[in-house]
Every structure is written in structure tokens, then in C-alpha cells.
Amino acid sequence: MQHALAERDAVARYPDEVRPYIVIGRAFLENRISALELDAVYCEWFTRDETCSQHRVRDALERRHTGDLDALIAAAKDALQSDDIVLVGFSRSCGIAMLRGARGEPDPVVSVAGEREGWTHHRDRGGRSEHRAACVAHSRLGTPAPRRRCGGAGNSGCATGRSRVVTAIETDYLVIGAGAAGMSFVDALIDADHDCDVVMVDRRHAPGGHWNDAYPFVQLHQAAACYGVNSRALGTDHLDERGLNAGLYQRANGVQICDYFRHVLDEHHMRSGQVRFFPMSNYLGLDTAEVAFVAALTGATTEVKVRRAIVDARYLEPTIPSRHIPSFAVDTDVRCVSVNELPDVTEPASGYTIVGGGKTGSDACTWLLENGVDPDNIRWVRARDAWMWNRAHVQPLDLVSDTIDGVARCVEASAEADSIDDLFTRLEAGDQLLRLDTRVAPTMYHGATVTVAELDLLRTIENVVRLGHVKTIRADEIVLERGSIPTDRRQLHVDCSAAGLGKAPARRIFEPGRITLQCISTVFPAFNAAVIGYLEGSRGDDEVAKSRLSPTNRYPDAAEDWIPNMRGQLASLDLWNAEPDMTTWLESSRLNIARGMFEKANEPQMADAITRLITYTEPALANLESLNAATA
Ligand SMILES: Cc1cc2nc3c(=O)[nH]c(=O)nc-3n(C[C@H](O)[C@H](O)[C@H](O)COP(=O)(O)OP(=O)(O)OC[C@H]3O[C@@H](n4cnc5c(N)ncnc54)[C@H](O)[C@@H]3O)c2cc1C
């Protein structure tokens, strides 16, 4: 039996407690792309279930990727250790299908076929975008699915059905992803190793990764002076004179960041003669026998012989608003837009409901307020509150003493706190961590920075809804996990619920034939990628040294993740400070926020901060370990 459901119906039918689920794409089924390309989509769904093992599933799918639906289902069942899997299809750009493990759920949803084999598509009447078309295939998995294969043999079929064009190339490093992480890694690598050859591929049309699709008013939350790559400055390293960031180093907006990465690619990477870049190209999958990518526009396949390593520079790819499927249902006659569409508004709304308590939600609220919307006309749905860094203590160059002083305060608090609550009390009292509402204990920490002036502005919004995640938006009410609130047809609902940071579990950064870019030290991906590039370029085949110097420090998510994250930062610094060439490199790296601290070592504020750092680092490491154990 074949059902056709709109997306919201499918979501309503498989509520939160149903898990786990996987998203795969029709292009995957048709053998054009790998499961890993779709992380950004399925992460969204997984984030609502902290316990499910999305990446175990993904690894299994990658390893067994054949483009064959039967094999995929077998791999999914295996990884989920369940036969009870439900497959729901969503169509967007190249088409996405979603496999959901519906534990014990008797619903008979089963197999899926490509559009041309009879998917039934529904334009979502909520009108969120044309991506919203959704379809659900039929009955329980286990029935072999109709499928279509095209192109030649092997894993890399083509989208068009014409015979594929295959080119073979060789390189030392194949870098998948030309976002900030990939660009920064390559920059540091080719500066440390002038002989290596690098091929970069990205499915986007230009370098810069997610910044190419960011919402129009996006900005870095940190200083531009220490973002990007090592070899080129981003912006002018000036302080802002006015506005919410006054007195601190300027940030950069999305357009500036994209323009920057294009210049880096042309004027550094390509000019070096060491780098070839293939935009609009999908890499077919890690751990497959065939290492290849396919040009999206022509279907031509390039097979790559990699002499040293495949570099996974998309492992922590963030989920961003423009490519995210909200986890809540939206009724047909509701005004609901993604944050990217907010500046397209042409007529005033009766009010603005912002869904999402993270950085994107804060950005949307700030933007509305700065554009004259009365705070009483803004309602902010925050399922979780966040701890944020005080940006005044995350500043490079001339303000680095404030930063090191801030680190010293964190280390001191870490050494002396006798409980997790006490730790956060000390960090707040020490002016390091800030929160929007001092009456609410935050449960989230993503490492975002904020200024006190921004917080003061955001605090003018008094209508804050804390009833959990939104489940459905209807014409007259919003249904949340713990209750509902009224709404109306003229209200504009703004989806700011994309997860932001990638949530992949930590894995070894250096493995034989593979480098997976992740954080080692701070939560600044560009800096970490540069360190890894430098280690690869300078340590060559010394796998032991590379691994020793790059313990993975996972992105934080929950508030208490601050503890292992800070511990990881301190431990990495200890390791690096024992390597003379690393300290020289760090002192010259514009991405290193602490650069210049030793030059200022004789200035009173810096001297005092360094003394406290020396005194408290060891006790802090030990105490953070105990506090971390208490969270387990
Ligand atoms: C709103 C916002 C603000 C932020 N502000 C800051 C900040 O101030 N400071 C900071 O340090 N961080 C910030 N971040 C974090 C930010 O995500 C990182 O700085 C960085 O941009 C992430 O880069 P990335 O290379 O890991 O991911 P991406 O930019 O997503 O790049 C990954 C690339 O891999 C490509 N790709 C994926 N799969 C494939 C495949 N199969 N084949 C080919 N290509 C593929 C994708 O197309 C993409 O271009 C912010 C994030 C957001 C969302």
C-alpha cells in the first residue's frame, strides 16, 4: 500500500519518542552521492534524541555504501540493531529520503523509489519553500524496494543515465570540503610543506562553506582579526567605535567572509601551484574502494589516487538554517519563514515569534530590534538557555591581556570550584560566562560570544516562552512539548532552530590514510584546522607525534560540556608548549587568539595573568577531571 503524506503529517505520525531515524537522499539511492553528504540534514532529526548513535549509523552506511537500497537497509538494520525501521521520503533539491527506526511501531511504511518510479510529491501547503515537498513511500522495510541504477559499473553512477566520463588523477591529499576548516588546513599545510600536492573538492560553487548560504545579516561572533586562514588578514584589525560591539575588534559579515575565502583560494592556494580546486563536485564517500568525486553539472567522474591522506573537512559541517528541515510541523495558513527569508518581509506582522534560543535566534532578535521592532512585538521561544562567553575576554592583538586575564580567571575558578554549580557561579562572577536571564540556569553551551550591550538589548524582550521545543504551529496556536500558546495568521514565525555546530562524536584526527578535522583546543574551527595542517606538514610520516599532539576536543553542546572542553584546551596547550617549533608557530599564527602574550609578559596585567595561569593550571586540570566524572 502506498501512502502519500505531507511532511508535517509524517512528523506528527512519528513523534519525538520514535527513534532512531536516518536521512538518506534519493541521489544516494541512485548512486550519485554518499550518506555523508546528507549529514547536515539528518543531524537535525537526530539532535532531538541525545541517545541515538547517528554516527555509528553513518559510519556503517559509508562503509557499506553501494548505492543499493537493499544493502543500505541491511546496513541500517545492522547499525541500529533493529529490524523495525521506517522509511519516509522528503524531496528537496536532489531529493531526500528519511529512514526512521520506529521501535515497535506497527505502522506499515516501507520502501521507496525514485521520483520517476512513482514518488508522490506534495507541496507543503505551509509554503515554507519549494524544498518542503514531501512524500512517504509505503509499508515496512524488508520488502525489496524498486530502484534504478544508471551509468557504468562501480559506485559512481551518474545522474543523467548517460554513460559516465571518467578521469583519473593523483594527489598527495584529497581534501573534502572547502569551508573555513578545509581552507585553513590547506593554507597551513602548503606553508609547512612546499612540495605536497593538494586536491580540494566541494559540492558548493565557491570556497567558504556554509557562509555561502548564511542569512543576510549573519556576522562572526568573534573578532575577524583571528578568523579565516593564517596567510591572509580578514578585515583591517580595527576596533569598532560604535554599536553593540564598541571597543572590541571588528567582526565580519557573510559577504566579507565569502569574498575573503575566494581571494585566499586564488591568491594563495592556487598561486602556490600546489592546489587544484573542484567546485560543484560531490565526493562519493569515505572508506569505499573507489575514491572519486562527481561533477554536479556534467556527471563526469574523477577517480583519485591519494598518496598520503584523504582529509575529511566536512566532519563538523554545521547545520544551517537555509538547508535545514525544521523538526516541527507547520499548518498551511501559517506565516512561517526561515531566518534567511526574514529580510524579505514586505508587510508588518502582528508580531514576530522567534523559534530558537541559540546564536541564530539571538541574531534574529537583535536584527529586529535594531530595525525598529518594538520588543513587546517579539516573542522568543527558547527551549534551552545558553551560557555564552563574554566577548570582551575573547579578543586578540592589543586586547590580548584581557583575554589571558580571562583565561586565568577561568583556570582559577576551575581549580577552586567544589561543585559544577559552584564552577558556573564563579565563572559568571568572574565576568567570563554570561546568560540572558540570571533567574534561569542555562543547559546549553556552544562557545558563542556576546557583549554585555547585546545582552542588555536582548533583555528588552520580555515575552520568552520556555515550554520546550515547538511541535506544531497551527493558525491559532503553537503546540510545544509542555503546553501551547496562542498565535494568529498575521504573526510571522521565524525558524531559527537549526543546530549550528556539527555534533559528530570525537574520533582520532590522524588515522592511516585519513585526517579528520576537528577541534583540538578552543572551539574555533579555523584555528584548529590550521594546527592540524601545520602538524601534518611539519611532522610528515611521524604518526605517533601527530597523534600525541592532537587529542580531539569535542564541540560542547550541554552546559557541563564546558568542563571537558576547558580541560582539553589546557591539556593541548601543555603539549604544544613543550615543542619549540610549535610555540614559534603559535606566536606567528594570526588565528591564535593568544598570539602576542609573551611579548607583553612584562606588562602588569599580563604578568599577573601568567602567574595565575602557572599557579592554577595543574590543580585546574585535576579538579576539572573530578567535576567531569561527577557529570557522567
Ligand atoms: C551563524 C554562524 C556563525 C558562526 N560564527 C563563528 C565565529 O565567529 N567563529 C568561529 O570560529 N566559528 C563560527 N561559526 C562556526 C563555523 O561553523 C565555523 O567557523 C566554520 O565556518 C565551519 O567550517 P567547516 O569547514 O567545518 O564547515 P562548512 O563551512 O560547512 O564547510 C564544509 C564544506 O564541505 C562540503 N562538503 C560536505 N560534504 C561534501 C561532499 N560529499 N563532497 C564535497 N563537498 C562536501 C560542503 O559543501 C561545505 O562547503 C559560526 C557558525 C554559524 C552557523
Ligand as a Chemical Component Dictionary entry (heavy atoms), coordinates in Angstrom:
data_LIG
# 
_chem_comp.id                   LIG 
_chem_comp.type                 NON-POLYMER 
_chem_comp.pdbx_formal_charge   0 
_chem_comp.three_letter_code    LIG 
# 
loop_
_chem_comp_atom.comp_id 
_chem_comp_atom.atom_id 
_chem_comp_atom.alt_atom_id 
_chem_comp_atom.type_symbol 
_chem_comp_atom.charge 
_chem_comp_atom.model_Cartn_x 
_chem_comp_atom.model_Cartn_y 
_chem_comp_atom.model_Cartn_z 
_chem_comp_atom.pdbx_ordinal 
LIG C1  C1  C 0 25.891 31.703 12.155 1  
LIG C2  C2  C 0 27.242 31.125 12.456 2  
LIG C3  C3  C 0 28.244 31.942 12.975 3  
LIG C4  C4  C 0 29.481 31.411 13.285 4  
LIG N1  N1  N 0 30.443 32.223 13.792 5  
LIG C5  C5  C 0 31.662 31.705 14.080 6  
LIG C6  C6  C 0 32.719 32.507 14.598 7  
LIG O1  O1  O 0 32.558 33.692 14.838 8  
LIG N2  N2  N 0 33.897 31.935 14.850 9  
LIG C7  C7  C 0 34.119 30.621 14.642 10 
LIG O2  O2  O 0 35.235 30.145 14.860 11 
LIG N3  N3  N 0 33.150 29.838 14.164 12 
LIG C8  C8  C 0 31.940 30.340 13.885 13 
LIG N4  N4  N 0 30.956 29.540 13.407 14 
LIG C9  C9  C 0 31.244 28.124 13.270 15 
LIG C10 C10 C 0 31.549 27.847 11.816 16 
LIG O3  O3  O 0 30.734 26.794 11.510 17 
LIG C11 C11 C 0 32.986 27.589 11.560 18 
LIG O4  O4  O 0 33.716 28.755 11.812 19 
LIG C12 C12 C 0 33.322 27.184 10.145 20 
LIG O5  O5  O 0 32.787 28.097 9.219  21 
LIG C13 C13 C 0 32.911 25.781 9.857  22 
LIG O6  O6  O 0 33.599 25.409 8.711  23 
LIG P1  P1  P 0 33.633 23.946 8.174  24 
LIG O7  O7  O 0 34.643 23.971 7.098  25 
LIG O8  O8  O 0 33.809 22.997 9.300  26 
LIG O9  O9  O 0 32.153 23.647 7.624  27 
LIG P2  P2  P 0 31.434 24.199 6.310  28 
LIG O10 O10 O 0 31.568 25.660 6.187  29 
LIG O11 O11 O 0 30.046 23.685 6.346  30 
LIG O12 O12 O 0 32.239 23.516 5.123  31 
LIG C14 C14 C 0 32.114 22.146 4.818  32 
LIG C15 C15 C 0 32.093 22.034 3.305  33 
LIG O13 O13 O 0 32.135 20.647 2.951  34 
LIG C16 C16 C 0 31.400 20.483 1.761  35 
LIG N5  N5  N 0 31.020 19.080 1.633  36 
LIG C17 C17 C 0 30.331 18.329 2.524  37 
LIG N6  N6  N 0 30.188 17.091 2.054  38 
LIG C18 C18 C 0 30.774 17.056 0.844  39 
LIG C19 C19 C 0 30.939 16.049 -0.156 40 
LIG N7  N7  N 0 30.470 14.815 -0.001 41 
LIG N8  N8  N 0 31.590 16.366 -1.298 42 
LIG C20 C20 C 0 32.073 17.608 -1.472 43 
LIG N9  N9  N 0 31.954 18.604 -0.562 44 
LIG C21 C21 C 0 31.318 18.324 0.574  45 
LIG C22 C22 C 0 30.196 21.418 1.958  46 
LIG O14 O14 O 0 29.640 21.784 0.728  47 
LIG C23 C23 C 0 30.834 22.606 2.682  48 
LIG O15 O15 O 0 31.139 23.662 1.800  49 
LIG C24 C24 C 0 29.723 30.043 13.078 50 
LIG C25 C25 C 0 28.714 29.228 12.535 51 
LIG C26 C26 C 0 27.487 29.748 12.235 52 
LIG C27 C27 C 0 26.424 28.828 11.665 53 
# 
loop_
_chem_comp_bond.comp_id 
_chem_comp_bond.atom_id_1 
_chem_comp_bond.atom_id_2 
_chem_comp_bond.value_order 
_chem_comp_bond.pdbx_ordinal 
LIG C1  C2  SING 1  
LIG C2  C3  SING 2  
LIG C2  C26 DOUB 3  
LIG C3  C4  DOUB 4  
LIG C4  N1  SING 5  
LIG C4  C24 SING 6  
LIG N1  C5  DOUB 7  
LIG C5  C6  SING 8  
LIG C5  C8  SING 9  
LIG C6  O1  DOUB 10 
LIG C6  N2  SING 11 
LIG N2  C7  SING 12 
LIG C7  O2  DOUB 13 
LIG C7  N3  SING 14 
LIG N3  C8  DOUB 15 
LIG C8  N4  SING 16 
LIG N4  C9  SING 17 
LIG N4  C24 SING 18 
LIG C9  C10 SING 19 
LIG C10 O3  SING 20 
LIG C10 C11 SING 21 
LIG C11 O4  SING 22 
LIG C11 C12 SING 23 
LIG C12 O5  SING 24 
LIG C12 C13 SING 25 
LIG C13 O6  SING 26 
LIG O6  P1  SING 27 
LIG P1  O7  DOUB 28 
LIG P1  O8  SING 29 
LIG P1  O9  SING 30 
LIG O9  P2  SING 31 
LIG P2  O10 DOUB 32 
LIG P2  O11 SING 33 
LIG P2  O12 SING 34 
LIG O12 C14 SING 35 
LIG C14 C15 SING 36 
LIG C15 O13 SING 37 
LIG C15 C23 SING 38 
LIG O13 C16 SING 39 
LIG C16 N5  SING 40 
LIG C16 C22 SING 41 
LIG N5  C17 SING 42 
LIG N5  C21 SING 43 
LIG C17 N6  DOUB 44 
LIG N6  C18 SING 45 
LIG C18 C19 SING 46 
LIG C18 C21 DOUB 47 
LIG C19 N7  SING 48 
LIG C19 N8  DOUB 49 
LIG N8  C20 SING 50 
LIG C20 N9  DOUB 51 
LIG N9  C21 SING 52 
LIG C22 O14 SING 53 
LIG C22 C23 SING 54 
LIG C23 O15 SING 55 
LIG C24 C25 DOUB 56 
LIG C25 C26 SING 57 
LIG C26 C27 SING 58 
# 
